[in-house]
Amino acid sequence: MYRYSNGQISLADFKQPVGMNLKESNRWVKKAQTIPWLEIEKRYAALFTNRKGNVAKPLRLALGACIIQAEYGFSDEETALMIQENPYLQYFCGYPGYDDEKLPFDPSLMVYFRKRLTPEVLGEINEMIVRDAKERQEKEAKSRDDDDDSGNHPGTGGNRGTMIVDATCAPSNIRYPQDVSLLNETRENAEALLDVLHDPADGKKPRTYRKRARKDYLKYTRCRKHTAKMTRKAIGKQLTYLRRDLDAIDGKLPLGKTLTTRQMERLDTIRTIYEQQKYMYDNHTHHVNDRIVSVSQPFVRPIVRGKAGKPVEFGAKLDISVVDGWTRLECCSFDAYNEAGNLQEMAERFREREGHYPSRILADKIYRNRENLSYCKEHGIRLSGPALGRPKKGETRDKAQDYRDECERVEVERRFSLAKRKCGMGLVTAKLRETAAHVIAMSVLVLNLRKIQCAFWELLTYLLAIFMPVEKWAIVQ
């Protein structure tokens, strides 16, 4: 069950020990004031349909802990300890006063926080934060009489605004997949399941040759150079050992032996890996559909990106859109897909939010296919980039416009860079599919919180420039 909190308190009402004086200008205090906690809490409370049972942790603590973890890259244990030790983080998480007597929650609860705050819920929370921040910006713009409308490019049919789209990969924290090492790990997991199924009262345990299999694997990995013949021989040996283990497991299951749900899922993963590796071994190929590259994370797929130094990445592929500096997660999937197929859906979602289509869409070359070009032409949207095919005779391109479009499109690359360096998208350490998707959605939300914080400092700089003399402002700079 869930019980509503007392809402946002001011820093003056935050109970502090004698001698502690928290500053109103602290970034976590400002960040807490920019988030519409009450509106988000109503959405979070709707997730708890049962009126009985233990009371869940409040939204302010759950969401605040996830934001802190994404901001700093802490582990679950370190996040709980930092909240316990830092008064500013306690104020951000909704504490009535400073309390370092005990941990705010058991670190294992972070898994439940991530499961409850799904990408869909975080998407709604992101929209609430963006809408609230845009309303404040409009009020500030009116008070400052800001007539600059450079971000509002009028188009045909009442279209306004610019949408920048691009795709990237959020790599998961897995070992680089090699067939021999993957089969060795799979074999070890199969042997562990066989140990669980075996009962000493049933007699002698089936032979698995695990010591010999381990020696064969170490003999291969300790070689400095691996020839194709050597690799194929090592794969064949590991497949033989794994097949023997699976046969032994199949012999134990009909005898009434049971496995837990998690162990059965692991067994299904082991069978799939064996079938895929056996198919590639027999057909002398390195390609198979829905290839599993990790035993612990079987949902991870190889994503071919073609980037320098990283032609293939292993993780989730995602699309984001940037409008007026605000970032939104448009699509996220662990299966490879063509990002050009999502452009029309992103434009329609833009129309639902703003009430009109964008006047232009700045996108990569891959988005310029015939379907997207005809769609944009029908709705009066200019899709950046050259036309398909050869240039027409006598056609002259507006190179200045192309240069401006390309310079402005770099904004989405900045979003990717900041999300991967500072917001946890660079290496997703979550182990489950739903928690990994949460980490990606949370990194996008933290990106917008960072933009709000930067906007606050820009406003502060503007006010200082007005009210302080020019000579003193030069000294401050």
N, C-alpha and C positions, 0 to 999 in steps of 0.2 A: 504494500500500500504506500501511498505518498501523502505527505502533509506539507502544505504550503509554508514557506518561510515568512519572515517578518518584512522582507523587502529591503531595498537599498537604504543604508544608513550613511550619514555624513561622517566625514573624518573626525569632526569635533565630538561626535557621539561614540567613537571607537574607544573602548576602555584601554588605557595605556598605563604601564607601571610608572612609578615616580622616576623622573629623569629621562623618560623616553618622549621624544617630540617628533612625531611623523610629519613629513612635509607634504603640503597640498600639491606641490609641483612634481611629485614623484610620478614616474611613467605608469606604474601599476595603479595608482590612485586615479590618474587621468583615464586610463584604459577602462577601469571599472565604471567610471561615470559615462562612458560612451556606449556601453552595452545595455540594451533594453531588457534587463533581467526579468521584470514582471511579465512582459509579453512572451518571452521565451519560456518562462516557467509554466505558463498555461499550456503551451504545446508539449512540454516535457511531462506534465502531470497526466496528459491524456494517454500516455504509454502504460500507465498503471491502472488496469481495469479492476483488479481485485481489491476489495476493501478490507481484507484481513491479512494477517501476517506481520512480519517485521516492517518497520518504517524505513523506507529507502533514504539514502543520503540526498540532501537537497540539490536542486539543479545548480545552484550557484557554486557548490563545492565540486560537483561532478564535472561540469563544463569548465570551471576555472582550473581544475587539476589537469584536464586534457589540454587546455591552452598553454599552461605553464610547461607541460611536457613537450609540446610541439615547439615552443619558443626556445627552450634550452637543450632539447634532446636528452633529457634525463631518462633513466630507467624508472620502472614503477616504484621501486623502493626509494630511490633518490628523490623522486617527486614528492612522496609523502614526507620524507625527512626535511626537504627544503620548505614545505608549507609549515611544518612544525617549528622551524627555526626562524623564519622570516616574517616579521609583523606586516610588511607591505603585502606579501602574498596572502597572509591570513585575511587582511582587509579585502583583497580582491576576491577571495573565496567566500566572503559573506560572514566572517566571524564577528560576533558582537564586541570582542575585545581580544587582546593578545593572550594566548594560552599555549605554553610550550610543555605542558605536563605530559601529554601523550600524543601519539600520532593521530592525525585527523581521520584516518581510515586505514584498514588493513591494505597493504599494497596489492593484494590479489583482487581487490574490488575494481582496480583500474580496468581489468578485462571486462567486467560487467558495464562499466561506464562506456567503453568503446563499443560494446555490442548494442547498448541502448541508443547511443547517439550514432545512428546509421547515416550513411551519406545522404539519404533523403531528408532526414531530420536536420542534419547539419546544413543542407541546402536551404531549407526554410529559415533556419537561424541566420544564415548568411544574408538572405534577402531582408530579414528584419533589421540586421545591423546596417546594411547598405542603405535601406530606405530611411532609417533614422538619421544616418550620417548625411545623406543628401538633403534632408529637410533642414538640418542645421546649416549646411553649406549655403542653401538658398537664402536663409535668414541672414547669414553673414554677408552674402553677396549684396543683398538689398541694403544693408547698413553701410557697406563700403562703396555702393554705387559702382560696382564693377561691370563695365560695359563690354568686356572682352568676351567674344563668342567664337573664338578660334576653333574650339572643339565642336561647334555646331555647324556642320556642313549641310546646307539645305540641298535637297534633291527634288526630283520630280514627284508629283502626286502627294506632296506634304511629307515626304520622307525627311528625317533629320537624324543627325548623329552618326557616329562611326563605330563599327564593331570590328575588333581585331581578333582573329582566331588562329589557333595553331595546335599541334599535337606533340606529345612527348611520351617518354616512358619513365615510370617511377620504379627503379630497380629494387628488387627484394634482396634481403640479406641471406643469400645462399652461396654455397661453394660453386665455383665455376664447374659446370657439368661436363664430365668426361665419362664415356661409356664404361670403362673398367672400374673407376671409382664408384660410379652409381650402382653398378651390379654388385660390387663388394659390400656397399652399405645395405643394399636390398637383401643380400644373402645374410648379413648379420641380423637384420630385423626378422627374417624368416626363422633363423635359428632361435631367436629370443621367443618367438611365438610357439615354436616347437617345445621349448623348455617349459612354457606355461601349460601346454596341453598334456605333457607327459606326466604320468603318475607312476612312481616307483613300484606300486603294487601290480602294475600291468606287465612288469617284466623289464627286459633290457631296452634301453632307449635306442631308437633307430640311428644308424650310423650317418653322420653328416660330414665327416672329413673336414671339420672346421679348421683344425690346425694346418692341414695340408693346403686348404684354400687360402688361409691367411699367408702362408709362406709363398704361395704362387703370386698373390697380389703384391706382397712386399718385394719379391724378386723383380716384378715388372716396374713398380714405382721407383725403385732405387736405380734403375738404369738412367743414364743421363740423356740418351737419345732413344726414341721409340720408333722403330720402323713399322711400316704398315703390316708386315707379316707378323711381327712380334705382338702388335696390338690385337690383331685378329685372333691369334692363338690365345692371348690372355682372356679375351671376351668369351671365346668358346669354352674355356675351362670354367669361368665363373658361371656361365649359363648351365653347364652340366651340374655343378654343385647346387645351384639354385633349383634346378628341376628336381633333384633328389630331395631337397628340403620340402618343396611343395607336395611331392608325392607322399612324404611322411606325414605332413599336416593333413592331407586329404584322407589318409588312413586313420587318423585320430578323431576327426570330426564325427564320423558315423557312430563312434563308440559312446556317444553321449557327452563328449567334452564340449564345453561352451567357452566362448570368448566374449569379452565386453564389446559394446558398440564401437568404441574407439579402436579396439584391436581388430574387429572385423573390417573396419574401414581401412586400416593399415594393410590387412591381408588382401583386400581388393586392389589396393595400390600396388602391392608386390606382384600380384598376378598380371596386372596391366603392364607393368614395367617389363616383366619377363616376356610377355607376348610381343611387345614392341621391339625389344632388343633381339628377340629370336627372329622376328620378321626381317629386321635390318641385316642381321647376320646371314640369314639364308639367301636373301636377295641382293647382297653386296651393295647396299645403299645406306645413305645417312639421313634419309627423310622418311617420316611417318606422321600421319595426322594426329593432332592432339598429343604431341610428344611430352612425356613427363620428364622433367629435369631435376626434380627434388623429391625424395621420399617423404620428408616431413611436410612439404608444401606442394602437393600434387597438382594444385590449381595453377601454378606458375607456368607460363609458356615462354618460349623464345620469341622475342620481338625484333625483327630485322629492321634496323634504323638506317644503316649505311653511313653512320657518322665516322669521322676520322678517329681512329683509335678504339672505337666501340661499334663495330658493324652490327653486332647482335647484343641485345640487352635482355635480361630475364626479370620480368615483373609485369606490372599493369600498364596498359596503354591508356592515355587519357587525352581529352580535348578540353581546352579552356577558352573562354572568350573574355576580352577586356573591353569595357565600355566606360569611357570617362575615367580611366584609372582603376575601376572596380573589377575584380576578377570573379568569374563564376566557373564552376566545374560543370561542363556540359555533358560529358560522357566519360565513363571509366569501365574498362573491361580487361580481364586477364587473357582474353583471346585476341589475336591479331585481327585488325579490321582496317578497311580503307577509310581514312578520316574524311574524304571528300563526300561520303554518303551522309554525313551528319550536318552539312552546311545548311540545308533547307530547314531542318528542325531547329537549329540555332536561330535562324532568322525569324521563324514563327514564334519562338519563345521571346525573342526581343520585341516583337509586335504585341504579344500579350502583356508584357511588362510596361512598355512605353506607350502603347496605343497607336503606333505607326512603325513602319519598316525603317531600317537605317538607310541613310542616303548612300553610304559606301561601306564595303566590307574589304578589309585589308587581310589578305590571306596568302599562303604559299602557292607555288605553281601547281601543286598536286590538286588543289581545290578547283582549278579552272578546267573542268570537263564540260561536255556539251549540255548535260542536264542542269548543272549549276548555272552556266552562262545563260541558258534560256529562261531559267527561273528568275534570275536577277534582272534580266531584261524585261520580263513580264511585270515585275513589281517595281520597276524604276530604281533598282539598286545598281550601283557601279562596283563591279568586282575588280580589284586592282590586278595589274599585270597585262602582258601583251595578249593579243588575240591568238586563237589556235591556228596552226598551219603557217604557211609562208606569208610574209607581209604582202598586202595587196599593192598593185602597181600604182605609184603616185601617193601612197599613204604615208603620212608623216606622223610620227608618234610625239606626244607631248612629253619630252624627256624630263622637263622640270617637274611635271606632275608625277611621273613615275619615281623620280628621285625623292619627292616629298612622301609619297606613299611608302616607299621602302624605309625611309628614315622613321616614320611613325610606326611602321609594323614592328620595329625593333622593340617596342614597348612590351610586347608579349614575350620576347626572349628575356627581357629583364625580369619579368614575373617568374619565368621558369628558373632563371639563375638564382633569384632570391629565395624561391620556394625550396630549391634543392640545397642551397648553402645554409639557410637559416631556419627553415620551417619543417624539416623532417622528411621532405620528399626525395632527397638525394639517396637515401638508403632506408627502405622500409623494413623495420625489424620485427613487426608483428607477424605472428605465425599462422593465424587463421585468415580465411578469405574475407570475412566480414570486418575483422579488426584491421586488416591491411587496407581495405577500402575506406575505413574510418580515418586512418592516418592521412591518406591522400586528401580526403575532403576537409579534414581539420587544417591541413597546411594551407589550403586555399582560404579558409576563414581567417587564419592568422595573418595571411597576406593583407587582407582588407583591414584588419585591426592595426597593422603597421602603417597602412596608408592614412588611417584616421589620426594616428599619433603624429605622423609627419605633417598632416594638415594643421594640427594644433600648434606645432612649433612654427609653421609658416605664419599662422595668424598672430602668434606671439611676437615674431620678428616684425610683422607689419605694424603692430601696435607700438612696439619699441621705436620703430623708425618715425612714427608720428609724434609721440609724446616726449621723446628724448631729443636733446639738441644734436645737431649734426656732428659737432666736435666730439661729444661724448660717445655717440654711436660709432664713430671711427675708432675710438679707443677700444670699445667692446669687440669690434671685429678684429 
